[in-house]
Amino acid sequence: MSEKTKKNQSWGLEPSMLIITSNWGPTPSFKLMPVTKNCPYIEAIFNPTGKVLVLIGTEKKDVFHMVERLDENGDPRMRKGKATKEEPYQKQRISLESYSEYYISDYGEIKDFLKNIAVNHNEYDYDAILDMKTMSTPNLLGTTPAEPVELINVK
C-alpha cells in the first residue's frame, strides 16, 4: 500500500477529500470536497467567524423542523388570533430526512482532521485562514482580514 493511501493510525481515516478555496460571506475560507467514492463526508466548510469546521456526513437521519403550514394553493396560512410581525404564519412540526452534521471547534483537532482527511493538506495553506483574526463586533467591516474599518452612519 502506498504512503498516500495508507490509513492514518490516529483517526482511522483514508485521505479522501480535497481542500479548495471558498468564502464564508465576504470572508475568505476553504471547503473540502470528496475525491473518492468511499469518503464518509459529502462536504465540509470552515466558518472563519466562529472558527468551526462544519462537516456534512453521508449518513441520513430524521430531524424535526418547524415549517409554515400551507393552504390548498401552497401559500402560507396566516395565524388565527394574534399574529406577530416575526411569526405571522401558522407553523407545523414535520420530520425531514437530513444528512448528519458534525462540528469541530478545537484548533488542534481541526488541523489534525485536515492532515488525516485531505489529500492536499501539504500543498494547501489552510493555516492562513485558520489563523486569520476575526472581527470583534458586527459593526466592523474588514477591508483585509487584519484591517477592520468601522462603519459610519451618514445622515
Secondary structure, DSSP 8 states (H G I E B T S, - for coil): --TTTS--TTT-----EEEEEEEETTEEEEEEEE-STT-SEEEEEEETTTTEEEEEEEEEEEEEEEEE-B-TTS-B-B-SS---SS--B-EEEEEEEEEEEEEE--HHHHHHHHHHHBTTTTTS-THHHHT----SSTTEEEEETTEEEE-----
